[in-house]
């Protein structure tokens, strides 16, 4: 009798384990949003990136959907940030960088000869790991992109600045202080100011490279809430070392491992609850990385 009881208990425990997430945080993104079909906005086919003789990405193929949050996770040095910088050709600034394969934005190979990298970055904005506001007023920080793109005369600049600050959930905190320096804001506010600056020119994609890693938990939570709001208008691709964060905010998750290999890309719930590759489960459960 005790043997049968033990078997039943083990069977129940196994069933529970299979249906639960591999980390403590439950996948909590809006399931309806995740299941809504959308077009592919960014895709890579056999994309490889090297810095001199060092291979950073190896034959990466992926299709990233529009108006979703895609998280990119993996151990340090696995090529996450390299992939992100490949999307808007920020890697062009590194002399030793070479790119093979294709990376397409809305069907156009961004590395084609006719593509202007500067124009590409107007459509694909980026927010970096550490807040980097310019030594200018809050207003001028947000208006900067519109001005250098020659759009300042085509829009009501005051309205555009307010709209971007509202979109970055910062307006209520800085209204009446727009002429004060952006450097006087707190770290979390500075990062939201950088997000406002990124969305002011109205890009289609926002790349975020560990945007909360330098912030305290309260400020990080505000950024996560903001990302959830931004995805209604933009496609968000975020690199994060925080797997709990990826589980909380993303619709899709891509897992890169050492050597720049993309080993799994699927719905976030699938990646964290039932990954296809055993290496992904080992990474998520902390066996390496």
PyMOL commands that set and color helices and strands:
alter all, ss='L'
color gray80, all
select helices_A, chain A and resi 2-19+31-35+80-87+90-93+117-123+138-148+157-167+171-174+182-184+187-200+217-230+243-249+268-273+278-284
alter helices_A, ss='H'
color red, helices_A
select strands_A, chain A and resi 40-51+54-65+69-73+97-105+108-109+124-127+205-209+235-239+252-257+261-267
alter strands_A, ss='S'
color yellow, strands_A
deselect
rebuild
show_as cartoon
